[in-house]
Each structure stands twice: as C-alpha cells, then as structure tokens.
Amino acid sequence: MEVFKKEKQMKEIDVVIENYTECDKCHCKITNGCYDVFESTFTYKTGDAYPEGGSGEEQTIDFCKKCGIEAIELLRSNGFNVNSQDWDW
C-alpha cells in the first residue's frame, strides 16, 4: 500500500493598493499636498429627471493642475466665459 502525503504551503505577500486619480490628458498622478486644495473635474450631464427618478449620460474629464490651467485658457481663447468666485469654509 502506498501512502501519499499532500502538503499545502502558503506564501505571505504584501499588496500595496494605491487610490489616486489620473489626469485624462497627460496621464500623470493627481496629488495634493497636506494643505493644498485642488479639484478640477469637467462634468457634462444630459438626460431626463422626474420626481420619481431619472437617467441619462455623464461625461467627465479629470485634469491635473497644469492641464486644468491649459483647459481654462483654451476655453477662454475660444470665447467661453469662465466664471471665477471666492470660496471659504
């Protein structure tokens, strides 16, 4: 009679998961400093909304600081009125 021994070996590995947003133009990682405030997302929504719900399509573009400034300058140079306002918490 033959006796077989099955052995399982488990290997422990470290997995690092990074959660970040990437610029949709230059593909760089969008980061903020400790006290830095930066948010630049262009959103275009279309569809139908009713009191009981709605649906539609949403298109978004995430920009890094450099590409966000370029997009604002491009819009202004093409006749778009870019509104500015102060904010405070």
PyMOL commands that set and color helices and strands:
alter all, ss='L'
color gray80, all
select helices_A, chain A and resi 65-77
alter helices_A, ss='H'
color red, helices_A
select strands_A, chain A and resi 21-22+29-30+41-50+53-62
alter strands_A, ss='S'
color yellow, strands_A
deselect
rebuild
show_as cartoon
